[in-house]
Amino acid sequence: MAKVIDCDLDTLLSLSHYYFGPHGACLQCGAPLGGLGGSAPCCPSCSAARYCSGACGNAHAATHASHCALCAELCDVLRIDADRWAAYVPFR
């Protein structure tokens, strides 16, 4: 069964690129997250917004609050689709 997210396509595409794109940088200050070894602080509600520090997370909280619920829905959809896809791809 498909999940329907009640939002216009432009907003979905913009948010998916902003939060789930391959940029690997803090959403507040732009610092690279690669040096954190996968332990970058993230939003506790949606896990989509990643930051270099708790201070950057707190500073970006007001901006992210308007997107957080939608990001959580996108995380659910992306996780479902990734799990479904991975189940059918044979390992070589």
PDB file as gemmi writes it, atoms N, CA and C in Angstrom:
CRYST1    1.000    1.000    1.000  90.00  90.00  90.00 P 1                      
ATOM      1  N   MET A   1       0.842  -1.173   0.000  1.00  0.00           N  
ATOM      2  CA  MET A   1       0.000   0.000   0.000  1.00  0.00           C  
ATOM      3  C   MET A   1       0.891   1.241   0.000  1.00  0.00           C  
ATOM      4  N   ALA A   2       0.549   2.192  -0.816  1.00  0.00           N  
ATOM      5  CA  ALA A   2       1.328   3.426  -0.946  1.00  0.00           C  
ATOM      6  C   ALA A   2       0.932   4.423   0.144  1.00  0.00           C  
ATOM      7  N   LYS A   3       1.920   5.153   0.623  1.00  0.00           N  
ATOM      8  CA  LYS A   3       1.666   6.213   1.605  1.00  0.00           C  
ATOM      9  C   LYS A   3       1.523   7.524   0.850  1.00  0.00           C  
ATOM     10  N   VAL A   4       0.503   8.289   1.192  1.00  0.00           N  
ATOM     11  CA  VAL A   4       0.257   9.574   0.553  1.00  0.00           C  
ATOM     12  C   VAL A   4       0.622  10.681   1.531  1.00  0.00           C  
ATOM     13  N   ILE A   5       1.488  11.580   1.077  1.00  0.00           N  
ATOM     14  CA  ILE A   5       1.874  12.739   1.885  1.00  0.00           C  
ATOM     15  C   ILE A   5       1.142  13.943   1.329  1.00  0.00           C  
ATOM     16  N   ASP A   6       0.371  14.590   2.186  1.00  0.00           N  
ATOM     17  CA  ASP A   6      -0.454  15.720   1.775  1.00  0.00           C  
ATOM     18  C   ASP A   6       0.398  16.986   1.687  1.00  0.00           C  
ATOM     19  N   CYS A   7       1.040  17.171   0.519  1.00  0.00           N  
ATOM     20  CA  CYS A   7       1.919  18.312   0.311  1.00  0.00           C  
ATOM     21  C   CYS A   7       2.149  18.454  -1.192  1.00  0.00           C  
ATOM     22  N   ASP A   8       2.426  19.670  -1.635  1.00  0.00           N  
ATOM     23  CA  ASP A   8       2.666  19.850  -3.068  1.00  0.00           C  
ATOM     24  C   ASP A   8       4.033  19.278  -3.455  1.00  0.00           C  
ATOM     25  N   LEU A   9       4.166  18.883  -4.702  1.00  0.00           N  
ATOM     26  CA  LEU A   9       5.364  18.216  -5.199  1.00  0.00           C  
ATOM     27  C   LEU A   9       6.612  19.089  -5.080  1.00  0.00           C  
ATOM     28  N   ASP A  10       6.498  20.377  -5.370  1.00  0.00           N  
ATOM     29  CA  ASP A  10       7.665  21.262  -5.276  1.00  0.00           C  
ATOM     30  C   ASP A  10       8.240  21.298  -3.861  1.00  0.00           C  
ATOM     31  N   THR A  11       7.377  21.358  -2.866  1.00  0.00           N  
ATOM     32  CA  THR A  11       7.825  21.370  -1.477  1.00  0.00           C  
ATOM     33  C   THR A  11       8.496  20.048  -1.121  1.00  0.00           C  
ATOM     34  N   LEU A  12       7.898  18.931  -1.530  1.00  0.00           N  
ATOM     35  CA  LEU A  12       8.489  17.626  -1.255  1.00  0.00           C  
ATOM     36  C   LEU A  12       9.872  17.486  -1.881  1.00  0.00           C  
ATOM     37  N   LEU A  13      10.001  17.902  -3.134  1.00  0.00           N  
ATOM     38  CA  LEU A  13      11.287  17.801  -3.815  1.00  0.00           C  
ATOM     39  C   LEU A  13      12.332  18.705  -3.165  1.00  0.00           C  
ATOM     40  N   SER A  14      11.925  19.916  -2.817  1.00  0.00           N  
ATOM     41  CA  SER A  14      12.844  20.854  -2.187  1.00  0.00           C  
ATOM     42  C   SER A  14      13.332  20.332  -0.836  1.00  0.00           C  
ATOM     43  N   LEU A  15      12.400  19.871   0.007  1.00  0.00           N  
ATOM     44  CA  LEU A  15      12.784  19.366   1.324  1.00  0.00           C  
ATOM     45  C   LEU A  15      13.601  18.087   1.227  1.00  0.00           C  
ATOM     46  N   SER A  16      13.251  17.205   0.290  1.00  0.00           N  
ATOM     47  CA  SER A  16      14.012  15.962   0.175  1.00  0.00           C  
ATOM     48  C   SER A  16      15.442  16.249  -0.257  1.00  0.00           C  
ATOM     49  N   HIS A  17      15.632  17.242  -1.129  1.00  0.00           N  
ATOM     50  CA  HIS A  17      16.992  17.612  -1.532  1.00  0.00           C  
ATOM     51  C   HIS A  17      17.735  18.282  -0.377  1.00  0.00           C  
ATOM     52  N   TYR A  18      17.054  19.165   0.338  1.00  0.00           N  
ATOM     53  CA  TYR A  18      17.675  19.920   1.425  1.00  0.00           C  
ATOM     54  C   TYR A  18      18.081  19.016   2.591  1.00  0.00           C  
ATOM     55  N   TYR A  19      17.181  18.115   3.004  1.00  0.00           N  
ATOM     56  CA  TYR A  19      17.442  17.290   4.174  1.00  0.00           C  
ATOM     57  C   TYR A  19      18.065  15.936   3.856  1.00  0.00           C  
ATOM     58  N   PHE A  20      17.772  15.374   2.688  1.00  0.00           N  
ATOM     59  CA  PHE A  20      18.224  14.020   2.392  1.00  0.00           C  
ATOM     60  C   PHE A  20      19.242  13.961   1.265  1.00  0.00           C  
ATOM     61  N   GLY A  21      19.696  15.109   0.786  1.00  0.00           N  
ATOM     62  CA  GLY A  21      20.675  15.159  -0.287  1.00  0.00           C  
ATOM     63  C   GLY A  21      22.050  14.716   0.184  1.00  0.00           C  
ATOM     64  N   PRO A  22      22.958  14.520  -0.734  1.00  0.00           N  
ATOM     65  CA  PRO A  22      24.280  13.992  -0.389  1.00  0.00           C  
ATOM     66  C   PRO A  22      25.287  15.051   0.065  1.00  0.00           C  
ATOM     67  N   HIS A  23      24.815  16.182   0.588  1.00  0.00           N  
ATOM     68  CA  HIS A  23      25.735  17.269   0.915  1.00  0.00           C  
ATOM     69  C   HIS A  23      26.600  17.000   2.145  1.00  0.00           C  
ATOM     70  N   GLY A  24      26.111  16.319   3.155  1.00  0.00           N  
ATOM     71  CA  GLY A  24      26.906  15.975   4.330  1.00  0.00           C  
ATOM     72  C   GLY A  24      27.436  17.159   5.115  1.00  0.00           C  
ATOM     73  N   ALA A  25      26.642  18.209   5.230  1.00  0.00           N  
ATOM     74  CA  ALA A  25      27.071  19.405   5.951  1.00  0.00           C  
ATOM     75  C   ALA A  25      26.023  19.795   6.991  1.00  0.00           C  
ATOM     76  N   CYS A  26      26.475  20.484   8.005  1.00  0.00           N  
ATOM     77  CA  CYS A  26      25.593  21.005   9.047  1.00  0.00           C  
ATOM     78  C   CYS A  26      24.559  21.933   8.398  1.00  0.00           C  
ATOM     79  N   LEU A  27      23.307  21.755   8.759  1.00  0.00           N  
ATOM     80  CA  LEU A  27      22.251  22.583   8.168  1.00  0.00           C  
ATOM     81  C   LEU A  27      22.273  24.020   8.672  1.00  0.00           C  
ATOM     82  N   GLN A  28      22.947  24.282   9.787  1.00  0.00           N  
ATOM     83  CA  GLN A  28      22.996  25.635  10.314  1.00  0.00           C  
ATOM     84  C   GLN A  28      24.217  26.399   9.801  1.00  0.00           C  
ATOM     85  N   CYS A  29      25.413  25.828   9.979  1.00  0.00           N  
ATOM     86  CA  CYS A  29      26.627  26.584   9.648  1.00  0.00           C  
ATOM     87  C   CYS A  29      27.354  26.089   8.400  1.00  0.00           C  
ATOM     88  N   GLY A  30      26.976  24.922   7.885  1.00  0.00           N  
ATOM     89  CA  GLY A  30      27.597  24.397   6.670  1.00  0.00           C  
ATOM     90  C   GLY A  30      28.884  23.622   6.898  1.00  0.00           C  
ATOM     91  N   ALA A  31      29.282  23.400   8.150  1.00  0.00           N  
ATOM     92  CA  ALA A  31      30.505  22.645   8.433  1.00  0.00           C  
ATOM     93  C   ALA A  31      30.336  21.195   7.987  1.00  0.00           C  
ATOM     94  N   PRO A  32      31.388  20.588   7.428  1.00  0.00           N  
ATOM     95  CA  PRO A  32      31.281  19.191   6.989  1.00  0.00           C  
ATOM     96  C   PRO A  32      31.062  18.245   8.177  1.00  0.00           C  
ATOM     97  N   LEU A  33      30.232  17.227   7.957  1.00  0.00           N  
ATOM     98  CA  LEU A  33      29.910  16.281   9.023  1.00  0.00           C  
ATOM     99  C   LEU A  33      30.735  15.002   8.939  1.00  0.00           C  
ATOM    100  N   GLY A  34      31.516  14.833   7.895  1.00  0.00           N  
ATOM    101  CA  GLY A  34      32.280  13.608   7.702  1.00  0.00           C  
ATOM    102  C   GLY A  34      33.251  13.303   8.829  1.00  0.00           C  
ATOM    103  N   GLY A  35      33.822  14.299   9.434  1.00  0.00           N  
ATOM    104  CA  GLY A  35      34.786  14.106  10.508  1.00  0.00           C  
ATOM    105  C   GLY A  35      34.170  13.657  11.820  1.00  0.00           C  
ATOM    106  N   LEU A  36      32.846  13.658  11.922  1.00  0.00           N  
ATOM    107  CA  LEU A  36      32.179  13.263  13.165  1.00  0.00           C  
ATOM    108  C   LEU A  36      31.986  11.757  13.259  1.00  0.00           C  
ATOM    109  N   GLY A  37      32.336  11.032  12.206  1.00  0.00           N  
ATOM    110  CA  GLY A  37      32.253   9.570  12.236  1.00  0.00           C  
ATOM    111  C   GLY A  37      30.861   9.020  12.409  1.00  0.00           C  
ATOM    112  N   GLY A  38      29.861   9.657  11.836  1.00  0.00           N  
ATOM    113  CA  GLY A  38      28.490   9.169  11.930  1.00  0.00           C  
ATOM    114  C   GLY A  38      27.782   9.531  13.216  1.00  0.00           C  
ATOM    115  N   SER A  39      28.410  10.309  14.075  1.00  0.00           N  
ATOM    116  CA  SER A  39      27.787  10.663  15.350  1.00  0.00           C  
ATOM    117  C   SER A  39      27.309  12.112  15.367  1.00  0.00           C  
ATOM    118  N   ALA A  40      26.927  12.637  14.230  1.00  0.00           N  
ATOM    119  CA  ALA A  40      26.437  14.019  14.166  1.00  0.00           C  
ATOM    120  C   ALA A  40      25.100  14.124  14.884  1.00  0.00           C  
ATOM    121  N   PRO A  41      24.943  15.161  15.727  1.00  0.00           N  
ATOM    122  CA  PRO A  41      23.650  15.361  16.375  1.00  0.00           C  
ATOM    123  C   PRO A  41      22.560  15.587  15.330  1.00  0.00           C  
ATOM    124  N   CYS A  42      21.376  15.041  15.601  1.00  0.00           N  
ATOM    125  CA  CYS A  42      20.272  15.213  14.659  1.00  0.00           C  
ATOM    126  C   CYS A  42      18.995  15.536  15.415  1.00  0.00           C  
ATOM    127  N   CYS A  43      17.986  15.939  14.663  1.00  0.00           N  
ATOM    128  CA  CYS A  43      16.684  16.250  15.262  1.00  0.00           C  
ATOM    129  C   CYS A  43      16.136  14.986  15.924  1.00  0.00           C  
ATOM    130  N   PRO A  44      15.735  15.051  17.183  1.00  0.00           N  
ATOM    131  CA  PRO A  44      15.223  13.862  17.859  1.00  0.00           C  
ATOM    132  C   PRO A  44      13.869  13.396  17.335  1.00  0.00           C  
ATOM    133  N   SER A  45      13.134  14.262  16.659  1.00  0.00           N  
ATOM    134  CA  SER A  45      11.807  13.889  16.171  1.00  0.00           C  
ATOM    135  C   SER A  45      11.831  13.216  14.805  1.00  0.00           C  
ATOM    136  N   CYS A  46      12.644  13.743  13.881  1.00  0.00           N  
ATOM    137  CA  CYS A  46      12.621  13.213  12.513  1.00  0.00           C  
ATOM    138  C   CYS A  46      13.940  12.581  12.074  1.00  0.00           C  
ATOM    139  N   SER A  47      15.024  12.892  12.742  1.00  0.00           N  
ATOM    140  CA  SER A  47      16.374  12.397  12.418  1.00  0.00           C  
ATOM    141  C   SER A  47      16.876  12.843  11.050  1.00  0.00           C  
ATOM    142  N   ALA A  48      16.174  13.720  10.383  1.00  0.00           N  
ATOM    143  CA  ALA A  48      16.589  14.167   9.052  1.00  0.00           C  
ATOM    144  C   ALA A  48      17.551  15.346   9.125  1.00  0.00           C  
ATOM    145  N   ALA A  49      17.337  16.238  10.066  1.00  0.00           N  
ATOM    146  CA  ALA A  49      18.189  17.423  10.194  1.00  0.00           C  
ATOM    147  C   ALA A  49      19.425  17.056  10.992  1.00  0.00           C  
ATOM    148  N   ARG A  50      20.598  17.256  10.389  1.00  0.00           N  
ATOM    149  CA  ARG A  50      21.862  16.906  11.040  1.00  0.00           C  
ATOM    150  C   ARG A  50      22.709  18.163  11.245  1.00  0.00           C  
ATOM    151  N   TYR A  51      23.427  18.171  12.361  1.00  0.00           N  
ATOM    152  CA  TYR A  51      24.198  19.350  12.757  1.00  0.00           C  
ATOM    153  C   TYR A  51      25.588  18.947  13.234  1.00  0.00           C  
ATOM    154  N   CYS A  52      26.501  19.909  13.248  1.00  0.00           N  
ATOM    155  CA  CYS A  52      27.862  19.644  13.730  1.00  0.00           C  
ATOM    156  C   CYS A  52      27.926  19.696  15.250  1.00  0.00           C  
ATOM    157  N   SER A  53      26.949  20.357  15.882  1.00  0.00           N  
ATOM    158  CA  SER A  53      26.937  20.464  17.345  1.00  0.00           C  
ATOM    159  C   SER A  53      25.510  20.703  17.835  1.00  0.00           C  
ATOM    160  N   GLY A  54      25.314  20.505  19.110  1.00  0.00           N  
ATOM    161  CA  GLY A  54      24.012  20.789  19.708  1.00  0.00           C  
ATOM    162  C   GLY A  54      23.653  22.263  19.615  1.00  0.00           C  
ATOM    163  N   ALA A  55      24.669  23.127  19.664  1.00  0.00           N  
ATOM    164  CA  ALA A  55      24.420  24.569  19.563  1.00  0.00           C  
ATOM    165  C   ALA A  55      23.842  24.915  18.190  1.00  0.00           C  
ATOM    166  N   CYS A  56      24.382  24.312  17.135  1.00  0.00           N  
ATOM    167  CA  CYS A  56      23.842  24.564  15.791  1.00  0.00           C  
ATOM    168  C   CYS A  56      22.425  24.001  15.671  1.00  0.00           C  
ATOM    169  N   GLY A  57      22.181  22.864  16.297  1.00  0.00           N  
ATOM    170  CA  GLY A  57      20.837  22.292  16.299  1.00  0.00           C  
ATOM    171  C   GLY A  57      19.839  23.213  16.973  1.00  0.00           C  
ATOM    172  N   ASN A  58      20.230  23.787  18.107  1.00  0.00           N  
ATOM    173  CA  ASN A  58      19.358  24.718  18.820  1.00  0.00           C  
ATOM    174  C   ASN A  58      19.117  25.991  18.017  1.00  0.00           C  
ATOM    175  N   ALA A  59      20.165  26.474  17.333  1.00  0.00           N  
ATOM    176  CA  ALA A  59      20.031  27.692  16.539  1.00  0.00           C  
ATOM    177  C   ALA A  59      19.117  27.475  15.323  1.00  0.00           C  
ATOM    178  N   HIS A  60      19.093  26.269  14.782  1.00  0.00           N  
ATOM    179  CA  HIS A  60      18.304  25.961  13.583  1.00  0.00           C  
ATOM    180  C   HIS A  60      16.902  25.451  13.930  1.00  0.00           C  
ATOM    181  N   ALA A  61      16.625  25.233  15.207  1.00  0.00           N  
ATOM    182  CA  ALA A  61      15.368  24.619  15.638  1.00  0.00           C  
ATOM    183  C   ALA A  61      14.134  25.382  15.166  1.00  0.00           C  
ATOM    184  N   ALA A  62      14.141  26.685  15.239  1.00  0.00           N  
ATOM    185  CA  ALA A  62      12.962  27.464  14.836  1.00  0.00           C  
ATOM    186  C   ALA A  62      12.692  27.309  13.343  1.00  0.00           C  
ATOM    187  N   THR A  63      13.742  27.294  12.532  1.00  0.00           N  
ATOM    188  CA  THR A  63      13.576  27.118  11.084  1.00  0.00           C  
ATOM    189  C   THR A  63      13.100  25.699  10.774  1.00  0.00           C  
ATOM    190  N   HIS A  64      13.689  24.721  11.434  1.00  0.00           N  
ATOM    191  CA  HIS A  64      13.362  23.321  11.166  1.00  0.00           C  
ATOM    192  C   HIS A  64      11.973  22.933  11.671  1.00  0.00           C  
ATOM    193  N   ALA A  65      11.472  23.621  12.683  1.00  0.00           N  
ATOM    194  CA  ALA A  65      10.186  23.257  13.276  1.00  0.00           C  
ATOM    195  C   ALA A  65       9.058  23.221  12.251  1.00  0.00           C  
ATOM    196  N   SER A  66       9.106  24.112  11.271  1.00  0.00           N  
ATOM    197  CA  SER A  66       8.034  24.141  10.274  1.00  0.00           C  
ATOM    198  C   SER A  66       8.128  22.975   9.293  1.00  0.00           C  
ATOM    199  N   HIS A  67       9.279  22.297   9.226  1.00  0.00           N  
ATOM    200  CA  HIS A  67       9.473  21.179   8.302  1.00  0.00           C  
ATOM    201  C   HIS A  67       9.531  19.824   8.991  1.00  0.00           C  
ATOM    202  N   CYS A  68       9.641  19.796  10.297  1.00  0.00           N  
ATOM    203  CA  CYS A  68       9.950  18.579  11.028  1.00  0.00           C  
ATOM    204  C   CYS A  68       8.937  17.456  10.785  1.00  0.00           C  
ATOM    205  N   ALA A  69       7.657  17.736  10.885  1.00  0.00           N  
ATOM    206  CA  ALA A  69       6.642  16.696  10.700  1.00  0.00           C  
ATOM    207  C   ALA A  69       6.691  16.131   9.284  1.00  0.00           C  
ATOM    208  N   LEU A  70       6.880  16.999   8.304  1.00  0.00           N  
ATOM    209  CA  LEU A  70       6.977  16.548   6.917  1.00  0.00           C  
ATOM    210  C   LEU A  70       8.240  15.715   6.713  1.00  0.00           C  
ATOM    211  N   CYS A  71       9.344  16.105   7.341  1.00  0.00           N  
ATOM    212  CA  CYS A  71      10.581  15.328   7.255  1.00  0.00           C  
ATOM    213  C   CYS A  71      10.393  13.938   7.863  1.00  0.00           C  
ATOM    214  N   ALA A  72       9.660  13.859   8.967  1.00  0.00           N  
ATOM    215  CA  ALA A  72       9.394  12.562   9.587  1.00  0.00           C  
ATOM    216  C   ALA A  72       8.600  11.671   8.633  1.00  0.00           C  
ATOM    217  N   GLU A  73       7.616  12.245   7.945  1.00  0.00           N  
ATOM    218  CA  GLU A  73       6.859  11.469   6.960  1.00  0.00           C  
ATOM    219  C   GLU A  73       7.743  11.024   5.807  1.00  0.00           C  
ATOM    220  N   LEU A  74       8.609  11.905   5.329  1.00  0.00           N  
ATOM    221  CA  LEU A  74       9.534  11.549   4.255  1.00  0.00           C  
ATOM    222  C   LEU A  74      10.483  10.440   4.705  1.00  0.00           C  
ATOM    223  N   CYS A  75      10.956  10.502   5.955  1.00  0.00           N  
ATOM    224  CA  CYS A  75      11.822   9.445   6.477  1.00  0.00           C  
ATOM    225  C   CYS A  75      11.100   8.099   6.439  1.00  0.00           C  
ATOM    226  N   ASP A  76       9.834   8.091   6.851  1.00  0.00           N  
ATOM    227  CA  ASP A  76       9.061   6.850   6.821  1.00  0.00           C  
ATOM    228  C   ASP A  76       8.941   6.315   5.403  1.00  0.00           C  
ATOM    229  N   VAL A  77       8.646   7.192   4.458  1.00  0.00           N  
ATOM    230  CA  VAL A  77       8.480   6.767   3.062  1.00  0.00           C  
ATOM    231  C   VAL A  77       9.802   6.263   2.501  1.00  0.00           C  
ATOM    232  N   LEU A  78      10.877   7.002   2.723  1.00  0.00           N  
ATOM    233  CA  LEU A  78      12.179   6.595   2.195  1.00  0.00           C  
ATOM    234  C   LEU A  78      12.643   5.285   2.831  1.00  0.00           C  
ATOM    235  N   ARG A  79      12.388   5.102   4.110  1.00  0.00           N  
ATOM    236  CA  ARG A  79      12.778   3.877   4.788  1.00  0.00           C  
ATOM    237  C   ARG A  79      11.969   2.695   4.247  1.00  0.00           C  
ATOM    238  N   ILE A  80      10.681   2.887   4.059  1.00  0.00           N  
ATOM    239  CA  ILE A  80       9.827   1.824   3.524  1.00  0.00           C  
ATOM    240  C   ILE A  80      10.289   1.447   2.125  1.00  0.00           C  
ATOM    241  N   ASP A  81      10.494   2.439   1.272  1.00  0.00           N  
ATOM    242  CA  ASP A  81      10.896   2.152  -0.101  1.00  0.00           C  
ATOM    243  C   ASP A  81      12.284   1.516  -0.159  1.00  0.00           C  
ATOM    244  N   ALA A  82      13.210   1.969   0.670  1.00  0.00           N  
ATOM    245  CA  ALA A  82      14.551   1.392   0.674  1.00  0.00           C  
ATOM    246  C   ALA A  82      14.508  -0.055   1.145  1.00  0.00           C  
ATOM    247  N   ASP A  83      13.721  -0.343   2.175  1.00  0.00           N  
ATOM    248  CA  ASP A  83      13.607  -1.718   2.664  1.00  0.00           C  
ATOM    249  C   ASP A  83      12.961  -2.619   1.622  1.00  0.00           C  
ATOM    250  N   ARG A  84      11.942  -2.123   0.962  1.00  0.00           N  
ATOM    251  CA  ARG A  84      11.263  -2.908  -0.062  1.00  0.00           C  
ATOM    252  C   ARG A  84      12.204  -3.184  -1.227  1.00  0.00           C  
ATOM    253  N   TRP A  85      12.975  -2.175  -1.629  1.00  0.00           N  
ATOM    254  CA  TRP A  85      13.904  -2.339  -2.742  1.00  0.00           C  
ATOM    255  C   TRP A  85      15.014  -3.307  -2.368  1.00  0.00           C  
ATOM    256  N   ALA A  86      15.583  -3.162  -1.179  1.00  0.00           N  
ATOM    257  CA  ALA A  86      16.713  -3.994  -0.757  1.00  0.00           C  
ATOM    258  C   ALA A  86      16.315  -5.462  -0.644  1.00  0.00           C  
ATOM    259  N   ALA A  87      15.059  -5.734  -0.325  1.00  0.00           N  
ATOM    260  CA  ALA A  87      14.618  -7.121  -0.177  1.00  0.00           C  
ATOM    261  C   ALA A  87      14.684  -7.885  -1.494  1.00  0.00           C  
ATOM    262  N   TYR A  88      14.597  -7.196  -2.615  1.00  0.00           N  
ATOM    263  CA  TYR A  88      14.551  -7.865  -3.913  1.00  0.00           C  
ATOM    264  C   TYR A  88      15.848  -7.791  -4.690  1.00  0.00           C  
ATOM    265  N   VAL A  89      16.874  -7.160  -4.147  1.00  0.00           N  
ATOM    266  CA  VAL A  89      18.150  -7.053  -4.865  1.00  0.00           C  
ATOM    267  C   VAL A  89      19.070  -8.163  -4.379  1.00  0.00           C  
ATOM    268  N   PRO A  90      19.411  -9.112  -5.248  1.00  0.00           N  
ATOM    269  CA  PRO A  90      20.306 -10.195  -4.812  1.00  0.00           C  
ATOM    270  C   PRO A  90      21.737  -9.712  -4.657  1.00  0.00           C  
ATOM    271  N   PHE A  91      22.428 -10.251  -3.690  1.00  0.00           N  
ATOM    272  CA  PHE A  91      23.839  -9.934  -3.505  1.00  0.00           C  
ATOM    273  C   PHE A  91      24.663 -10.769  -4.458  1.00  0.00           C  
ATOM    274  N   ARG A  92      25.711 -10.200  -4.979  1.00  0.00           N  
ATOM    275  CA  ARG A  92      26.552 -10.935  -5.947  1.00  0.00           C  
ATOM    276  C   ARG A  92      27.858 -11.335  -5.318  1.00  0.00           C  
TER     277      ARG A  92                                                      
END                                                                             
